[in-house]
Amino acid sequence: MKVLLQRVSEASVTADGVCTGKINRGILLFAGFTHTDLEANAAFLAEKCVNLRIFPDSEGRMSLSVRDIGGEVLSVSQFTLYGETSKGRRPGFDAAMKPHEAERMYRYFLNCLRSAGLKVENGIFGADMKVNIVNDGPVTFLLEK
């Protein structure tokens, strides 16, 4: 599993012209799954995301988590995180989990995030979405399990 995490001052996602998720200060998570991923991977990365110390303290050091600051979470499914681009000019997606299985894993990941007690918004799995991001920093991390 891969999660591209961005610290944001605000972010939103729309599908078919309808806003399906909107947050203020917090983290935006693009989540992708591969064939070998288990629920344990999703639980581990959800816990990692909500506790990763990427927000500044009073001295400007990254020592606070989204949980510490009472921030919000926006999660968007992103199968292209498993796109293979080393050969040719067209990405291959053989490493991405099949959609039916990936949707189940994504819902499990969302449930793990919500169990942390934070506001969690999300996109629509498999939809063509537009994501608006105000990346704060910019601060971006790629997490894998």
C-alpha positions as a Markdown table, in Angstrom:
| # | Residue | x | y | z |
|---|---|---|---|---|
| 1 | Met | 0.0 | 0.0 | 0.0 |
| 2 | Lys | 1.1 | 3.5 | -0.7 |
| 3 | Val | -0.1 | 6.8 | 0.7 |
| 4 | Leu | 0.9 | 10.2 | -0.7 |
| 5 | Leu | 0.4 | 12.5 | 2.3 |
| 6 | Gln | 0.2 | 16.3 | 1.9 |
| 7 | Arg | -0.1 | 18.8 | 4.7 |
| 8 | Val | -2.8 | 21.3 | 3.6 |
| 9 | Ser | -4.4 | 24.5 | 4.8 |
| 10 | Glu | -7.5 | 23.4 | 2.8 |
| 11 | Ala | -8.5 | 20.8 | 0.3 |
| 12 | Ser | -11.6 | 19.6 | -1.5 |
| 13 | Val | -12.7 | 16.9 | -3.9 |
| 14 | Thr | -15.6 | 17.0 | -6.4 |
| 15 | Ala | -17.1 | 14.2 | -8.6 |
| 16 | Asp | -19.5 | 15.0 | -11.3 |
| 17 | Gly | -19.6 | 18.6 | -10.2 |
| 18 | Val | -20.6 | 17.7 | -6.6 |
| 19 | Cys | -18.3 | 18.3 | -3.7 |
| 20 | Thr | -17.9 | 15.0 | -1.9 |
| 21 | Gly | -15.3 | 16.1 | 0.7 |
| 22 | Lys | -13.8 | 19.3 | 2.0 |
| 23 | Ile | -11.4 | 20.1 | 4.8 |
| 24 | Asn | -9.6 | 22.9 | 6.4 |
| 25 | Arg | -6.2 | 22.5 | 8.0 |
| 26 | Gly | -5.1 | 18.9 | 8.0 |
| 27 | Ile | -3.8 | 16.2 | 5.7 |
| 28 | Leu | -4.8 | 15.1 | 2.2 |
| 29 | Leu | -4.2 | 11.4 | 1.6 |
| 30 | Phe | -4.0 | 9.8 | -1.8 |
| 31 | Ala | -4.2 | 6.0 | -1.1 |
| 32 | Gly | -3.3 | 3.2 | -3.5 |
| 33 | Phe | -3.3 | -0.6 | -3.1 |
| 34 | Thr | -1.4 | -3.4 | -4.7 |
| 35 | His | -2.3 | -7.2 | -4.9 |
| 36 | Thr | -0.5 | -8.2 | -1.8 |
| 37 | Asp | -2.0 | -5.6 | 0.6 |
| 38 | Leu | -3.8 | -6.8 | 3.7 |
| 39 | Glu | -6.0 | -5.0 | 6.1 |
| 40 | Ala | -3.0 | -4.8 | 8.4 |
| 41 | Asn | -1.3 | -2.6 | 5.9 |
| 42 | Ala | -4.2 | -0.2 | 5.8 |
| 43 | Ala | -4.5 | -0.1 | 9.6 |
| 44 | Phe | -0.7 | 0.5 | 10.0 |
| 45 | Leu | -0.7 | 3.4 | 7.5 |
| 46 | Ala | -3.9 | 5.0 | 8.8 |
| 47 | Glu | -2.3 | 5.1 | 12.3 |
| 48 | Lys | 0.9 | 6.4 | 10.8 |
| 49 | Cys | -0.9 | 9.2 | 8.9 |
| 50 | Val | -2.8 | 10.5 | 11.9 |
| 51 | Asn | 0.2 | 10.4 | 14.2 |
| 52 | Leu | 3.0 | 11.5 | 11.9 |
| 53 | Arg | 4.5 | 14.7 | 13.4 |
| 54 | Ile | 4.5 | 17.1 | 10.4 |
| 55 | Phe | 2.9 | 20.2 | 11.8 |
| 56 | Pro | 4.9 | 23.0 | 13.4 |
| 57 | Asp | 5.1 | 23.6 | 17.2 |
| 58 | Ser | 5.5 | 27.0 | 18.8 |
| 59 | Glu | 9.1 | 27.0 | 17.8 |
| 60 | Gly | 8.4 | 26.1 | 14.1 |
| 61 | Arg | 9.7 | 22.5 | 14.4 |
| 62 | Met | 7.7 | 19.6 | 12.9 |
| 63 | Ser | 6.6 | 18.0 | 16.1 |
| 64 | Leu | 2.8 | 17.9 | 16.1 |
| 65 | Ser | 0.5 | 15.4 | 14.3 |
| 66 | Val | -2.9 | 16.1 | 12.7 |
| 67 | Arg | -4.4 | 14.6 | 15.8 |
| 68 | Asp | -2.5 | 16.9 | 18.1 |
| 69 | Ile | -3.7 | 20.0 | 16.2 |
| 70 | Gly | -7.3 | 18.8 | 15.9 |
| 71 | Gly | -6.9 | 18.8 | 12.1 |
| 72 | Glu | -9.0 | 17.2 | 9.5 |
| 73 | Val | -8.4 | 14.4 | 6.9 |
| 74 | Leu | -9.4 | 14.1 | 3.2 |
| 75 | Ser | -8.7 | 10.8 | 1.6 |
| 76 | Val | -8.8 | 10.1 | -2.1 |
| 77 | Ser | -8.4 | 6.7 | -3.8 |
| 78 | Gln | -5.5 | 6.8 | -6.2 |
| 79 | Phe | -4.7 | 3.6 | -8.2 |
| 80 | Thr | -2.1 | 5.5 | -10.3 |
| 81 | Leu | 0.3 | 5.4 | -7.3 |
| 82 | Tyr | 1.0 | 1.9 | -8.7 |
| 83 | Gly | 1.5 | 3.0 | -12.2 |
| 84 | Glu | 4.6 | 1.6 | -13.9 |
| 85 | Thr | 6.4 | 4.2 | -16.0 |
| 86 | Ser | 9.9 | 2.7 | -16.5 |
| 87 | Lys | 9.2 | 1.4 | -20.0 |
| 88 | Gly | 7.6 | 3.2 | -22.9 |
| 89 | Arg | 5.4 | 6.2 | -22.6 |
| 90 | Arg | 2.1 | 4.7 | -21.5 |
| 91 | Pro | 1.8 | 3.7 | -17.8 |
| 92 | Gly | 1.0 | 0.2 | -16.9 |
| 93 | Phe | -1.2 | -0.7 | -13.9 |
| 94 | Asp | -0.6 | -4.4 | -13.5 |
| 95 | Ala | 0.6 | -3.8 | -9.9 |
| 96 | Ala | -2.6 | -2.0 | -8.9 |
| 97 | Met | -5.1 | -4.1 | -6.9 |
| 98 | Lys | -8.3 | -5.0 | -8.9 |
| 99 | Pro | -11.0 | -2.4 | -8.4 |
| 100 | His | -13.5 | -4.6 | -6.4 |
| 101 | Glu | -10.8 | -5.6 | -3.9 |
| 102 | Ala | -9.3 | -2.1 | -3.8 |
| 103 | Glu | -12.6 | -0.5 | -3.0 |
| 104 | Arg | -13.0 | -2.9 | 0.0 |
| 105 | Met | -9.5 | -2.0 | 1.2 |
| 106 | Tyr | -10.1 | 1.7 | 0.7 |
| 107 | Arg | -13.3 | 1.5 | 2.8 |
| 108 | Tyr | -11.4 | -0.3 | 5.5 |
| 109 | Phe | -8.7 | 2.4 | 5.4 |
| 110 | Leu | -11.3 | 5.1 | 5.8 |
| 111 | Asn | -12.8 | 3.2 | 8.8 |
| 112 | Cys | -9.3 | 3.0 | 10.4 |
| 113 | Leu | -8.9 | 6.8 | 9.9 |
| 114 | Arg | -12.3 | 7.5 | 11.4 |
| 115 | Ser | -11.6 | 5.4 | 14.4 |
| 116 | Ala | -8.9 | 8.0 | 15.3 |
| 117 | Gly | -11.7 | 10.4 | 16.1 |
| 118 | Leu | -10.9 | 13.0 | 13.5 |
| 119 | Lys | -13.1 | 14.5 | 10.9 |
| 120 | Val | -12.5 | 12.4 | 7.8 |
| 121 | Glu | -13.9 | 13.3 | 4.4 |
| 122 | Asn | -13.4 | 11.3 | 1.2 |
| 123 | Gly | -13.8 | 11.2 | -2.6 |
| 124 | Ile | -15.8 | 8.6 | -4.5 |
| 125 | Phe | -13.9 | 5.4 | -5.3 |
| 126 | Gly | -13.4 | 4.9 | -9.0 |
| 127 | Ala | -14.9 | 8.3 | -10.0 |
| 128 | Asp | -13.3 | 10.9 | -12.1 |
| 129 | Met | -12.5 | 13.5 | -9.5 |
| 130 | Lys | -11.2 | 17.0 | -9.3 |
| 131 | Val | -9.0 | 17.7 | -6.3 |
| 132 | Asn | -8.3 | 21.2 | -5.1 |
| 133 | Ile | -5.3 | 21.5 | -2.8 |
| 134 | Val | -3.6 | 24.3 | -0.9 |
| 135 | Asn | -0.4 | 22.4 | 0.1 |
| 136 | Asp | 1.0 | 24.0 | 3.3 |
| 137 | Gly | 4.8 | 24.2 | 3.2 |
| 138 | Pro | 4.8 | 22.5 | 0.8 |
| 139 | Val | 5.0 | 19.3 | 2.9 |
| 140 | Thr | 4.6 | 16.0 | 1.1 |
| 141 | Phe | 5.5 | 12.4 | 2.1 |
| 142 | Leu | 5.2 | 9.0 | 0.4 |
| 143 | Leu | 4.4 | 6.3 | 2.9 |
| 144 | Glu | 4.6 | 2.6 | 2.0 |
| 145 | Lys | 3.8 | -0.6 | 3.8 |
